[in-house]
Amino acid sequence: MAVFPNKKFRGSADAGTFAAKYRGLMAKHPFLLFGLPFMSIIVAGSFVLTPATAVRYEKHDRRVRQMTRDEELGVGKAGRKINIKDEYYRLAAKDLDDWEQKRVKRLPGEHDGVL
């Protein structure tokens, strides 16, 4: 069985290029030429992305805010003032025992669920 040399063949055209010099220095100092730049890019990226993320959450906080009890009651009612006691007595005055169940009309082609 033949033994192949461990050294790769580099042509004479590659000998003076920047890539060849970088490859040679990289073999001697891998952390300085690869690891340190890589880690510095990761750390710098975190500093750049932190304000962008903060802007995102600040925008969300402006849109979603806590409502007071009066605002909760006024939502969906065109802003009319509501008194809880009046609403209770208005509901109690209705006849809740006299009702009829009706099916909702389906759109054409929509399955109605009847077997």
N, C-alpha and C positions, 0 to 999 in steps of 0.2 A: 504494500500500500504506500502511495506517495505521500510525502509530508509537504504541506503547503506553508509558505512563510506567513508570519503574523503581520508583517508590514504590508500595508496596501500600496499599490503602485500609483504614484502621482506623476503625471506627465510634466515635461519641462515647461509647458505653457502655463501650468497652474502654480509654478514655483514662486513667482514674484507677486502674485495677486494678494489683495487684502484678505480674501477668504482663506488662503493658505496660511498667511501669517496669524490670522485669528484662530484657526484650527490648531496651530502649533502652540500658541499661548494658552488656549483653552485646555489643552492637555496638561499644562503645567499648573494653571490657576483656575480650576473650574468654578469655584465659588465666586471669585471676583468678577469673572467675565460672563457668568450665566446666572448664578444664584442671587447675587446682590442686586443686579438690575431687575430681575423678576420679582423679588420681594419688595423692592422699592416701588414698582409699578402697582402692586397689590395694595400697599399702604397708601400711596397717593390716590388711588382710585377710591378707597374708602373715604378719604377726606373730601373728595370731589362729590361723591354720591350722597353724603350725609345731608348737606343743605337741600339737595333735590328731593330727598325723601321727606325732609321736614316741611317743605312747601306742599307736598302732596297731602300730608296729614293736617296741616293748617287749613287747607282748602276744604277738606272733609269736615273739620270742626266748625268752620264758618257755616257750612250747609246744614249740619245736624247740630241743633242746640236744644237745651232742655226747655220744655214748655211749662208754663204755670198751669194750675188747675183750671182757671177760667179760660185760658187759651185752648186747653184740651176739650172742654165742653163746647167751645165755639167752632171747632173744626168741622167742616162739612154741613154746617147749619146756616150758612151765609152770614155768620157772625152775629146771630141774634143772641141776646142774653138768656141764659137758662137758669131757672131756679129748680133745684132738685125736688123740693116738696111739690111744686106745681106739676112737674113731670110725673111724679108718682101718682098724684090724684087724677091726672088726665088719663094715665094708663089704667088706673083702677076703675074709671068710669066706663071704659070700653067693655063690651060683652065678648070675652075671650072664649066662651064655650060654644058660640054659634059661628062656625067656620066650615068651609068646604075645601077639600083638597082638589086642586086642579093641576093637570100636567102642563108643563111649559111647551109651547109649540116649537118644534124642531125646524131647523133650516132644511131646505130641499137637499136630499142626498145624505143627510146626517143620520147616523144610526140612532134609533130612539130607545133601544135597550129592551124592547118588548120581544119575548121569545115566541 
